[in-house]
Amino acid sequence: MAGSVRLKDHWGEQRLFGRRIIAATVVILLLVGALFARLFYLQVVKHEYFSDLSQGNRIRIEPLPPSRGLILDRNGEPLALNRPAYQLELVREQTPDVEDTLARLVELELLAADDLERVRRLIKARRSFDAVPIRLQLSEEELARFAVNRPDFPGVEVRPRLTRHYPKLGTGVHAIGYVGSISEADQERIDVANYAGTTLIGKLGVERAYEDDLHGETGYQQLLVNAQGRRVERVGLSTPELTRREPVAGNDLYLAVDARLQQAAEGALAGQRAAVVAIDPRNGDVLAFVSTPTFDPNGFARGLSYAEYAALSTDIDVPLYDRALRGVYPPGSTIKPLVALAALQLGVERPEARRLCRGAFQLPGSSHRYRDWKKTGHGSVDMHMAIAVSCDVYFYGVSAEMGIDRMHDFLAQFGLGDKVGIDIAGERKGILPSTAWKRGAFKQKSAQVWFPGETVIAGIGQGYMLATPLQLAHATAAIAMRGQRFKPRLVKAVRDARTGALREIPPEPLPAVEVNDPAYWDVIIGGMVGVTNDPWGTARRAQIGAPYRIAGKTGTAQVFTVGQNEKYNEADVAERLRDHALFVAFAPADDPKLAVAVVVENGRSGSGTAAPIARKIFDAYLLPPDQQAAAAQATVAAPAPEGEE
Amino acid sequence: MRIDIAGPGYSSRAQRTLTVSGRVLEALHLDGPLLLAVLAVCTAGLVVLFSAAGEDVGVFLRQAARVGLGLGVMVAVAQVPPRVLRAVAPWLYAAGVLLLVAVALVGDIAMGAQRWLDLGVIRFQPSEIMKIALPLACAWYLHDRPLPPDFRTLLVLAVAILVPVLLIAEQPDLGTSLLVAAGGALVVLLAGLQLRYILGLGALLAGAVPVLWHFLHDYQRQRVLTFLNPQNDPLGAGYHTIQSQIAIGSGGVFGKGYMNGSQAHLEFLPERSTDFIFAVIGEEWGLVGLAVLMVLYLFVLARGMYIAVQGQDTFCRLIAGALTLLFAVYIFVNSGMVAGLLPVVGVPLPLVSYGGTSMVTLMAGFGILMSVHSRRKLVAT
């Protein structure tokens, strides 16, 4: 070894090694001593105690499941409760022949034959001494049928357990979610020991996202059981120390959702495939979160039969699909106020500058005609007017001059093209197109090229651009707050089950949108007020009779592409290929309390279909109950105008 | 100096020439006493396993096949002279580290941890190689350096130990990483690590506990907490400890009799044929059975240390001593865990628990011991 001046001393090293071996021997002997002291303690001193535990009488540890936290609306109205129900449970180690037992339960029609495979897997996944729920929520008649045959089924027992109940049925189901039996996949994400007595777990929405809060802590009690597994009080003279720990109930959740508003919105959408998201722009509280058609979540807690589930999942209107969170739609003209703001901020256009609309737009050097929704054109329009009448030609020009990448970077600040970050899982990002996006989205080189025409139609929210109703509501709230943004949230407070203390979750601000001149906001908000208040505004009927001012924007999203020289003829187009109707709005315009996005699939017209729905929601939230009926009267009568926005 | 603890078959030239088996053993470079003791432990293990696995003949035969495979590996390794082992040591270590890196990048995830490397035909855990490769590499490095090692040597060794240990801890497999670390540390200790370093390291470790705690996975913390108070979580992590203590305690002095352990046969005792088989012995054979097993183990240890002391050079002494003491560590970690003296870590009872990987590694270790023994110094120095 370099630098070493020491030489190897073989004789010394051997002696050193010998000493170490002797030391190791001493340590080993000490360890043997310690081990045998422990074994002596267990096998001789405490032998009788452990013998009692193991032989003849054994201790079974029975879990005591906690009661699940309640879900209440912002005013304390219950949305998810617990209710006692009877369920069938099987303990593998006490069942002589599991297969035969299951087969006989099917014979008695206490178990569905097509459910057998799932039950089998569930039993295998749990430990042999766990009571596995094989059938939830028995009816009275089924209960009686089992009681008669009870002696033939050792190891199977009927147990009263708390089950989940949703008193308002489908109301808010896409926000609240539902619970169902713990599946194999669920086993992966839970602490199995803490779920030893639990049968239901959050599958979707708030029930899933806040599972840790809602579930609580499982308690246990030690039971004395005989060799057959039956509970006994004592045997002989010895009564082993039996302990019991009480379960701790789950925490109650207070939603930001207002059940009354939620129901009003669901009522307004009845019969439609549609979504509404209503947000308090001042703090991000989601006051209504609607996707229709809805479905009754109570079936999931009870355990749906195969046929029931098949009916739900194959329904052509896909009720299980959360349109508010996961539905992506072309935003259509609802994007125009944001494009206008981008034009102001980037210096592309001044508010008072006018552009001439003759009903179509052409890029220089191209023959392709981009048509306005109004065939005859809007004439000379400034920015306010362009928003109020939803002039397409104005925005074709503005966006062509702005360029897609600058548009992308500005609109991204409003949360488009990315998850907004609501507190339940499953949100989709939508698409906010840019040249970089297109390069990443397509495999083929030729498909990656960005065409100028694609920028033109992006200006009116068509083409690649897609957004969820949640994103649209969030962006509208940001306009209402002049750039200030909050993360949307469904849960606003948690009541701790142990202490009873209510913990408010503070609103979470997101990076604000900054513009050079605050007056820019006045221009686009003014345009949106024009939509509902100017004599030529596209949604002027939505304002009639309302004691507050609405700032809104209509939109229509094409599902069906019309050829260059054809005319869009509604009668020819099948119902499901008709345009989607959109409306985004906030009110009161000068003191925003509610921002709303309405999307009605195949609703044809933003102003005719979507805007009246938004009006009903504003009325329900902003007006005292006695005025609501009168206001509703005023809007119903007006007929749909020309087939426009 | 002459050490007089010689085994049968080697005590005198006359006896050696007389016995046929002695000649066969010598030709195969095997050590009779060690072989006998290992075979005795394996046989006892198979007997216990048959009961622990619920009289499953398939399990019994598979394990018997593994014992056979292990013996084959042992005989094969015994043919390799120590100087070849020494030459191979650094390469084996390097290969082991590379494989660990490969696992970190492409390994399969089994039971929530990334430990297995799939080579098409066989899947194995590179961490298992390290249990032997690390002590070999440490002994190789110390072989021609003056002992006790100086500070620079110690620093190099510390790095050599920490690299694989951290890679394994990251998988995450805390138990194995600590055992691998023990393998390296034992070599250094036997090489004569000065007392001041030992005390200093002890103090450092004590100070590092709160920091380490911070880096542990939830389930690992749970195990430690449950060890401190098993009643805290009787349905989850504490279940193993409680049931294994009931099994051992209810066995008493003489046990409930073979195949009569109610804890094991009524499936109250988890992992009864693998990590917790020690409790099955305690339940069915009692304190007496455990004492017999421990005597067999101690004989293996004594013979191993005898071989180490007889080693012809530094490398032989260090590797033989370290592997023997590592075997002791396995025994005490497993039995301590089952008896409730240590937290639950996934360490099998050596040569007895059901499972193939550890069997092969252990037998390879015994092969090294035998290789060292058959080339021991014949003349006392």
Chai-1 contact restraints between the chains, C-beta under 6 A:
chainA,res_idxA,chainB,res_idxB,connection_type,confidence,min_distance_angstrom,max_distance_angstrom,comment,restraint_id
A,M1,B,R145,contact,1.0,0.0,6.0,A-B,restraint_1
A,R6,B,P146,contact,1.0,0.0,6.0,A-B,restraint_2
A,K8,B,P146,contact,1.0,0.0,6.0,A-B,restraint_3
A,E13,B,L147,contact,1.0,0.0,6.0,A-B,restraint_4
A,L16,B,G192,contact,1.0,0.0,6.0,A-B,restraint_5
A,F17,B,R317,contact,1.0,0.0,6.0,A-B,restraint_6
A,R20,B,L190,contact,1.0,0.0,6.0,A-B,restraint_7
A,I21,B,M305,contact,1.0,0.0,6.0,A-B,restraint_8
A,I21,B,V309,contact,1.0,0.0,6.0,A-B,restraint_9
A,A24,B,L325,contact,1.0,0.0,6.0,A-B,restraint_10
A,I28,B,A328,contact,1.0,0.0,6.0,A-B,restraint_11
A,L31,B,F332,contact,1.0,0.0,6.0,A-B,restraint_12
A,L35,B,S335,contact,1.0,0.0,6.0,A-B,restraint_13
A,R38,B,A339,contact,1.0,0.0,6.0,A-B,restraint_14
A,R38,B,L341,contact,1.0,0.0,6.0,A-B,restraint_15
A,L39,B,L287,contact,1.0,0.0,6.0,A-B,restraint_16
A,L39,B,L290,contact,1.0,0.0,6.0,A-B,restraint_17
A,L42,B,I248,contact,1.0,0.0,6.0,A-B,restraint_18
A,L42,B,G249,contact,1.0,0.0,6.0,A-B,restraint_19
A,Q43,B,G249,contact,1.0,0.0,6.0,A-B,restraint_20
A,Q43,B,G251,contact,1.0,0.0,6.0,A-B,restraint_21
A,Q43,B,G252,contact,1.0,0.0,6.0,A-B,restraint_22
A,Q43,B,L287,contact,1.0,0.0,6.0,A-B,restraint_23
A,K46,B,G249,contact,1.0,0.0,6.0,A-B,restraint_24
A,H47,B,G249,contact,1.0,0.0,6.0,A-B,restraint_25
A,H47,B,G252,contact,1.0,0.0,6.0,A-B,restraint_26
A,F50,B,I246,contact,1.0,0.0,6.0,A-B,restraint_27
A,F50,B,G249,contact,1.0,0.0,6.0,A-B,restraint_28
A,F50,B,S250,contact,1.0,0.0,6.0,A-B,restraint_29
A,S51,B,S250,contact,1.0,0.0,6.0,A-B,restraint_30
A,L53,B,I246,contact,1.0,0.0,6.0,A-B,restraint_31
A,S54,B,I246,contact,1.0,0.0,6.0,A-B,restraint_32
A,S54,B,S250,contact,1.0,0.0,6.0,A-B,restraint_33
A,S54,B,S262,contact,1.0,0.0,6.0,A-B,restraint_34
A,S54,B,Q263,contact,1.0,0.0,6.0,A-B,restraint_35
A,I61,B,P234,contact,1.0,0.0,6.0,A-B,restraint_36
A,I61,B,L235,contact,1.0,0.0,6.0,A-B,restraint_37
A,P63,B,L235,contact,1.0,0.0,6.0,A-B,restraint_38
A,S128,B,E267,contact,1.0,0.0,6.0,A-B,restraint_39
A,A193,B,L235,contact,1.0,0.0,6.0,A-B,restraint_40
A,A193,B,G236,contact,1.0,0.0,6.0,A-B,restraint_41
A,A196,B,L235,contact,1.0,0.0,6.0,A-B,restraint_42
A,Y220,B,L235,contact,1.0,0.0,6.0,A-B,restraint_43
